[in-house]
Amino acid sequence: MPFSSLGIDSFFNLFTRRQQQHWLWRWRRQQLQGRRRQQQQQQQAGSKVPPASASSTGGGAVPGQPPNKQHCAQVRSRRLMKELQDIRKLNDHFISVELVDDNLFEWNVKLLQVDKDSALWQDMKETSTDFILLNLNFPDNFPFSPPFMRVLSPRLENGYVLDGGAICMELLTPRGWSSAYTVEAVMRQFAASLVKGQGRICRKLGKTKKSFTRKEAEATFKSLVKTHEKYGWVTPPVSDG
């Protein structure tokens, strides 16, 4: 049974010691292959670079790059595994996580709660909407760069949710991001921003069934980041909510 069809508790129940060993074996094999490629690149570079040039550079710049990439991959995997464990321990049923196609680096996150005094919560009750579904893609250099986060469903209006499901939040940009932010913290900030921005579930005929697309979300997010970098961020500030 694929992990993506399971809840977070079931995922960890299936993630046995044997599977962990298999995961580590794959990881170590990839690292070994990376080191072999690095050695081959160094040998090829050594045959092309004159001895004087090689000694003057010390051979440190280019050979140092692959280990850094490997280190980032290790940090990303460990961080996301810890994030999954921490979310599993939440007692308030605030969010739940499913892996997309068993991919640790792409999550579908269900936001199960917003402010119960908000119009959005009332919309969710009236439309029998149990959750707001978001997609998170974690880049190679996560947690040093933010995930790309977008709304999948339902179709929302306002609440800093834009075309394609793109989200207007400073902390989701490279300039506003901090590696200290957790997925849980980001989701709580998003939930607060939805209410602050008077987000509502779209009920207009012809729009409710129109799906958000990733291409549209990426284009919208790129545009809004460019605009805010030029004019500054005024709503919502990172510390708000």
N, C-alpha and C positions, 0 to 999 in steps of 0.2 A: 504494500500500500504506500503510495507516495506521501512524503511528509506534508506536501502542500494541501492535502485533503484532511489533515489532522489539526486539532487544536494544539496549543503550545504544550499542555500537559502531556498529551499523547505523544508529541514529538520527543519529549525528553524521556518518556518511558521506553520508547523504541531505540533511543540513542544509547545502546548498550556498550559495555566495555569492548566487545568485539568490534563494533562499528567504530568506536573511537580509535582502536588500534588500526583499523583499515584506513580511517581518515589520516592518521599520523603517517602511515606507510606511504600513502599517496603524496602527502605533503613532503616527506623526506625524499621521495623519488624525484619530485619536481625540483627540489633544492639541488639534488645531485646533478640532475640534467642541466640546471642553470649554471652550476659550477663548471661542468664540463664545457658548456658553450663559452663561458668566460675564459677558460684556459685556452680553448681553440682561438678565440678572438685575440688573446694576448700573444699567442704564438704567431698568428698571422700578422699582427701589428709589429711584432718584433722583427719579422723578416722584411718588413717594408720600411721601418723607421731607421735612419742612420744611428750608429751607436752613440754619437755625441748628443743627438737630440733626445734619445732615450734616457741617457744619464742626466741630462739637464732637467728633464721633467720629473725624474724619479719614478716614472711609471705609476703615479698616484691618481691622476685625474680620471682617466677613462676606466681603469680597472676598478675604481671605487664605486662606479655607478650601479652595476648589477647587484652588489650586496645591499645597497640602499633600497633598491626596488624589492629585493627579497625581504628585507626587514619590514618595509611598509606592508607587504602582503601578510606577514606574520602578525603584525600589530593589528591590522584590520580584522583578521580572522579571530584572534583572541578577544578583541574588543566586542565584536558582534556576538560571539558565544556568551560572553559575560552579560551583554545586554539582554539576550534571550533568557538567561537564567534569572536576571533581576526582574524582568517583566513577569515571568512565571510566578514570582513570589508576591506580586501585588495582590492586595486583599480587597481593593475597592472596585474590581471589575471595570477599570477605566478603559483599558485597551486590550486587544488580543492580536496575536501575530500569526501569520501563515507564510511559509516560504514559497516563493513562486518557482514552480518546477524544481523543487529541492535545492534551489540556489540560495546559499547563505547570504549572498550579497544583494538580493532583491526580495523585499518584503511587501506583503499586503497587510496593512494594519487597519483593524476595525476600531474606530472611535465610538465607544459604547455610551459615553455620557457627555453632555454639555450642561451648562447652568440650567437647573430645572425651573428657574423663574424666567427663562428667556423665551422669546417668540419662536426661536429655532427648536427648542425642546418641545414646544406645543405643536409645531409643524410635524416633528418626528412622530408624535403620538397620533395626530390626526391622519397621517398618511401611512401609519403602521411601518415606519422606518426604524429598524432596530439599531442601525449603526450607520456611521459615515465611513465609507471605504476609501483608504488612501494607498498609494503605491510609493515605496521608497527604494531608490537605487543608490547603493553606496559605492563611491568612486574608489579607484585603486589606492589613493592616498588618504582615505578615511582612517582615523577621525580627524586628520589635519585639514581636511576639506569637508564641506557639508554634503549630506545626501541630497539628491534631487527628489523632491517630494511633490506629489500632485494628488488632487481629488479624483477619484474614479466615479463614485456615485454616493448619494443621489446628485442630481444637477442642482447646484447652489447658486444663489444670487447674493451679491454683496459679501460681507464678512471677509473681505480681502481675498476672495477667491475669484480669479479672473478667467479669461478665455482658455479653454482646454483643461481647466482644473488647476492652472498655475496658482501659486500661493504667494501673496505679497507680504513677506516677512523678512526683515533685515537679517535675522539670525540664520536664514537659509542661504545667505550670500557669502562669498569668500571673505568679504570685508567684515561682516557682522558675526561670522561663525567663530566658535571657540571649541577646541577639542574636549573641553570639559563638559559640553552639552551632551546629555544622554537622549536617546530616542523618547523615553518617557517625558523628560523635561520639554522637548520640542513639541510633543503631542499636547501637553498641558498648555503650553503657550499658544498653540494653534487653536485649541478649544476656547481659550479666553479671547483670542482675536476674532474668532467667528462671532461670538456674542457681542464684543465691543463694536465690531463693524456691522452689526445688525444683519447678520447672515440669515437667510431664509431658504427653504426648499422651494425650488421653482415649480410652479403649478400652471404655467402658461401652456396652452395647447400648442403642440408642435415642438416644444422645447424640452418637455420632460423626458421624452424618449431618445433625444439626441445625445449620443455618447460623447464624453470628453476624449480627446486623442492625445497621445504623448507628443506627437510632432507639434501640434498646436500649443500644448503646454510649454514645451521647450522654447518655441519661438516667442511666446508671450513673456516667459520668465526672462529671457535674454534681453528683451526690449525694456522691461520694467527695471531691471538691474542697471542698464545703461542710463535710463532716465533718472533714477535715484542717485546714481554716482555723480550725475551732473548737477542736480538740484538739491540733493540731500534727502534724508529719510525723516519724515515728519509723523507718519502713522503706519503701524503702531511701533513705538520705540521698543527696544529689546527688553527693557526693564518693566514694561507695562504688562498688566494682566497678572 
